[in-house]
Amino acid sequence: MLGLALGIGASLAIAMLMPKFGVASIAIVVFAVATIVMSLRVVPIANNILSYFLGLIGYFASRQEAALSTFVLLGATFALGSFAAWIANTIQSRLIRAA
């Protein structure tokens, strides 16, 4: 969910900086977001870098506008996918142990 929030924040930051910096605002925001994500790897509870980049990619690939409804919709989709992956992993590990 944090990657999704970072993606929405990045989209808003790009839109805000675009009139002043033009196309360079994309590079500025991408550098800032990448720096934040890479810095979070030292925080024990938030050190899953892959999940941040998946959230960012998921938001930008959806091509939705930056809004709370987008966060809720994509967040629910990500949560459902995570739950399905957890169920599949649990079932597989139990089948392997039973064999």
N, C-alpha and C positions, 0 to 999 in steps of 0.2 A: 504494500500500500504506500510505503514511503517513496518508492520509485515512481509510482503513479502521481503522487503529490508533487514530486520534483519535476516531472514532465509538464504538469499543468502550470506550475510556477515558472518553469523555463519558457513555456509558450507565452505566458503573460509578460515576462521580462523582455522577450524578443519583441513583442508588439509595442511595449513601452519605449524600448531603446531604438527601434527602427527609424523613427523620424530624425533622430539626432545623429546616429552612427551609420545608418543605411545597412547594407548587407553585412558589414563588419559586426553588427550586433549579434548575429548568429554565432560567429566565432567567439565573441566575448562571453556569451551566455553558456555555450557548450564548454568552454574552458572552466568557467565558474562552477557549473554543475559537476563536471568530471572531477574537479578539485575537491568539492564537497563529498562526493561519493567515495573517492579514494581516501579521504581523511577519515571517513566513518569506519574503515577497516580496523582501526585501533580501538574502537569502542566495542567491548565484548558482546553487548546485547544487540548491536546493530552492525555486525561485521560480515554480512552476507552481500558482497558486492554484486554477485550475479543477479540477485533478486532486484536490486536497484536498477540495473541496466535492463532487465526484462520489463520492469514497470515503465521505464522511460520509452523503450521500444514499443511496448503495447499501446501506450498513449499516442505516440506520434504515428504509429501505423493505423490507428483507428480513424485518424483524420476528423476527430470530433472537436467541437469548440471548447475552449477552456471554461468550464462551468461546474457548479456543484453537482448538477444532474449527471454530467459526464463522469465525475469521480465516483458517484454512487453506482452508476451502471457498470463501469469498467471494474470498480472494486468488487462488486457482487460477482462479476464474471471471473475475476482472478481468484476470489475466495472459493467459488464453486470448482474451478479447475484444481486448486490446491487441495480441496477436500477429496475430490475424485482421485488425485494422485496419492494422497495419504491412504485412502481405502485400498487402492490397487497394491500399494507397497505392503500394507498390513496383511492382505490376503496372500500375497506372494510369499512373504516371510513365514506365515503360518503353514503354507503348503510345503515349503522347503523343510521346515522343522519336522513336519509330520512324515515326510518321506524317508 
